[in-house]
Amino acid sequence: ASAVTAVLMSWCARAALARHRVACKRPLTQKPAWHRTGFRCSRTVPAVSHDVSQCVLAVDIGTTSLKAILLAPDGTALRVSTRGYKRGTHAGTTGCSGAMEQDPEDWVGAFCEAARDVFEPFADDASPAGVALSGQMQNIVLVRGGKSLRPALLYSDVRAVGEADEIRERLGKNDARGGSIDIDAKLANFKGAAAVLSKWKWLPQHDRAVLKKNEKK
């Protein structure tokens, strides 16, 4: 199922970009939504008479923007929207070199705006058959009660250099037979300072108070 979702979302992202380019060449009869909201929004394509309950809403939470597309059962792209994030990617307040953060509430806000764009021509109670989601990988988001406690540490955040070195030192020592250990092979997907494990080791050293509030499930 995950492989099917990945293929679907890859197609959706390409289709959304293609539709966005086509729509931007058409004359506007009114100001686009981003003039009113401050968000960047692609112009949605004209809706066709379809039963929304048979359609799928595909959403990609990207690094620079959120893309949403409403797909009919036959694959027709009925509505497309792209919404940027209010603050975007920033270095946070720690002053650490390599810090890359985003506010999760901006993702939620962009999703609400994109969903409003996509479902605008339909009834207020329109509900799709399903929602396919794709998003940034290996981010760390601390939450409590459904709300983020701090900006997310992005996959591209590489501030945890010291922690990554410590992991390599502790796990990369010679084995009992005197040979060296390949940490990347042992952990299967270790990416140094960008790895989730390195970021998790960074948090208790630099943001322990917030980490303690994080829900543990």
C-alpha positions in Angstrom: 0.0 0.0 0.0 2.8 2.4 0.8 4.4 1.8 -2.6 1.1 2.5 -4.3 0.7 5.7 -2.3 4.2 6.8 -3.2 3.6 6.3 -6.9 0.2 8.1 -6.7 1.7 11.1 -4.8 4.6 11.3 -7.3 2.2 11.5 -10.1 0.0 14.0 -8.3 2.9 16.3 -7.7 3.9 16.3 -11.3 0.2 16.8 -12.4 -0.2 19.6 -10.0 2.9 21.4 -11.3 1.7 20.9 -14.9 -1.8 22.2 -14.2 -0.3 25.1 -12.3 1.8 26.2 -15.3 -1.2 25.9 -17.7 -3.5 27.8 -15.4 -1.0 30.6 -15.0 -1.2 31.3 -18.7 -4.9 31.8 -18.7 -6.5 35.3 -18.1 -7.9 36.0 -14.7 -11.5 37.2 -14.2 -10.7 38.1 -10.6 -7.7 38.5 -8.4 -6.2 35.1 -7.3 -6.5 34.0 -3.7 -3.0 34.9 -2.7 -3.7 38.6 -3.3 -6.3 38.3 -0.5 -4.4 36.0 2.0 -0.7 36.7 1.6 -0.2 33.0 0.6 1.0 32.0 -2.9 -1.8 30.1 -4.6 -2.1 28.5 -8.0 -5.2 29.3 -10.0 -7.5 26.4 -9.8 -8.8 24.8 -13.0 -12.6 24.9 -13.8 -14.5 22.3 -11.9 -16.5 19.7 -13.7 -19.7 18.2 -12.4 -18.4 15.3 -10.4 -19.5 13.5 -7.2 -16.8 14.5 -4.7 -17.6 11.5 -2.5 -16.0 9.4 -5.4 -12.9 11.6 -5.6 -9.5 11.5 -3.9 -7.8 14.5 -2.3 -4.0 14.2 -2.8 -1.8 16.4 -0.6 1.9 16.9 -0.7 3.4 18.8 2.3 6.6 19.9 0.6 9.5 21.9 1.9 8.6 25.2 0.2 4.8 24.8 -0.3 1.8 22.5 0.1 0.2 21.1 -3.0 -3.3 19.8 -3.2 -5.1 18.1 -6.1 -8.6 16.7 -6.3 -8.7 13.6 -8.6 -11.8 12.1 -10.2 -12.1 8.3 -10.4 -10.9 8.3 -14.0 -7.8 10.3 -13.1 -9.0 13.7 -14.2 -7.5 16.5 -12.1 -10.5 18.6 -11.1 -9.0 21.2 -8.9 -5.4 22.1 -8.0 -3.9 24.5 -5.4 -0.5 25.4 -4.2 -0.1 27.3 -0.9 3.2 28.6 0.5 4.0 28.8 4.2 3.7 32.1 6.1 7.2 32.0 7.6 8.9 29.3 5.5 12.2 27.7 6.5 14.2 29.5 9.1 17.2 29.0 11.4 15.2 29.2 14.6 16.4 31.0 17.7 19.2 28.8 18.9 21.8 30.4 16.7 23.2 27.0 15.8 25.0 26.6 12.5 23.1 24.2 10.2 19.7 24.7 11.9 16.7 24.4 9.6 13.2 24.7 11.0 9.6 25.1 10.0 6.5 25.8 12.0 4.1 22.8 11.8 1.1 25.2 12.4 2.1 26.7 9.0 1.6 23.3 7.4 -1.9 23.1 9.0 -2.8 26.6 7.8 -1.6 25.9 4.3 -3.6 22.7 4.2 -6.8 24.5 5.3 -6.3 27.2 2.6 -5.6 24.7 -0.1 -8.6 22.5 0.9 -10.7 25.6 0.8 -9.4 26.4 -2.8 -10.0 22.8 -4.0 -13.6 22.4 -2.6 -14.7 26.0 -3.3 -17.1 25.1 -6.2 -18.7 22.2 -4.3 -21.2 22.0 -1.5 -20.1 23.0 2.0 -20.4 19.4 3.2 -18.5 17.9 0.3 -16.2 15.1 1.5 -13.8 13.0 -0.7 -13.6 9.2 -0.6 -10.1 9.4 0.8 -7.0 11.6 1.4 -3.6 10.6 0.1 -0.8 12.3 2.0 2.9 12.7 1.2 5.3 14.8 3.3 8.8 15.7 4.2 10.8 12.8 5.6 12.6 12.4 9.0 11.5 15.6 10.5 11.2 15.8 14.3 7.9 17.4 15.5 7.3 17.7 19.3 3.5 17.8 20.1 1.1 17.8 23.0 -2.6 17.9 22.7 -2.5 18.0 19.0 -0.4 21.2 19.0 3.3 21.6 18.1 5.5 22.6 21.0 8.4 24.1 19.0 9.3 24.5 15.3 10.0 21.2 13.6 13.6 20.1 13.0 13.7 19.5 9.3 15.3 16.6 7.5 17.9 19.1 6.2 18.8 20.3 9.7 22.5 19.4 10.4 23.2 21.1 13.6 23.8 17.9 15.5 27.3 17.4 14.3 28.7 16.6 17.8 26.0 14.1 18.5 26.6 12.4 15.1 30.3 12.1 15.9 29.5 10.6 19.3 27.2 8.0 17.7 30.0 7.0 15.3 32.5 6.9 18.1 30.4 4.7 20.4 29.1 2.3 17.7 32.0 2.3 15.4 34.7 0.9 17.7 36.4 -2.2 16.6 34.5 -5.4 17.1 35.6 -8.4 19.1 37.6 -9.7 16.2 39.6 -6.5 15.8 37.8 -5.4 12.7 36.2 -2.0 12.2 32.4 -1.6 12.1 30.7 0.1 9.2 28.1 2.3 11.0 26.2 3.2 7.9 25.7 -0.4 7.1 25.0 -1.4 10.7 22.3 1.3 11.1 21.1 0.8 7.5 20.3 4.5 7.0 22.6 6.7 9.1 23.0 10.2 7.7 25.3 11.8 10.2 24.1 15.1 11.6 21.0 14.9 9.4 19.9 11.6 10.9 16.9 11.5 13.3 19.0 9.7 16.0 21.5 12.6 16.0 18.7 15.1 16.3 17.1 13.2 19.2 20.4 13.3 21.0 20.6 17.0 20.4 17.2 17.9 21.9 17.8 16.8 25.6 21.1 18.8 25.6 19.6 22.0 24.1 15.8 22.0 24.6 15.2 19.6 27.5 12.2 21.5 28.9 10.2 21.4 25.7 11.2 17.7 25.1 9.8 16.8 28.5 6.4 18.2 27.5 6.3 16.0 24.4 3.6 13.3 24.3 5.1 9.8 24.5 3.1 7.2 22.6 
